[in-house]
Amino acid sequence: MGMSFSNDPMSTGVALDTESGLSPGSAEDAIDALYREHGLGLIRFAVTLTGDQQTAEDVVQDAFLGLHRNWDQVRDPASRPAYLRTAVVNGARAVHRGRGRIKARRHLVQREPPVWSAEAAAIDGEDRRELLAAVARLPEHQREVLALKFFLDLPEAEIAQTLGIRRGTVSSRTARALTALSRQLQEHK
């Protein structure tokens, strides 16, 4: 990536990336705009995958930092939200792998499902708490598909792209997850 200053005497002295024609601040401005547009939704999505707000915020922050580091490789603006979603899923998976190692070492007991968000905490409905607890008990790959489909309202093709799986796998995981949720909710009644 080559940087050059304009030879124009009226130049402001701002370095330009000669490959993309963007000033160094452009990436930061674009990432800032992406965060304003998608940040809160990605944090909420990450909370459904990780189970707690602070970890979710860390995962989303790491996704945006990764986008910044790989800015030159993600040139198509339309692909940047997909990049961030995939990074959030991968970050949540890494969190779960780390938690699995900690549980194996400490023999931790099953904890109560977390409060998913401030909005969820404000809702008193027992049905909602039961549903969130049932979702928390699902296998990770089923939680991911449900969160992408019903929380972010993504079509199956984008879910498949985000998770790196085939579209048919998205359909089968969704069906299995909904069946498992139904079974769990019926058992609690």
WONOR-V196755 format. One line per field, one symbol per residue. ss: DSSP state (~ for helix, > for strand, _ for the rest). burial: + if it has 16 or more other C-alpha atoms within 10 Angstrom, else -. Layout:
BEGIN
ss=???
burial=???
END
This chain:
BEGIN
ss=__>>___________>>_____>~~~~~~~~~~~~~~~~~~~~~~~~~~~__~~~~~~~~~~~~~~~~~_~~~___~~~~~~~~~~~~~~~~~~~~~~~~~~~~~~___________~~~~~___~~~~~~~~~~~~__~~~~~~~~~~~~____~~~~~~~~___~~~~~~~~~~~~~~~~~~~~~__
burial=--------------++--------------+--++---+--++++++++++++-++++++++++--++-----------++-+++++++++++-++----------------++++------------++-+++++-+-++++++++++----+-+-++++++---+--+--++--++-++--++----
END
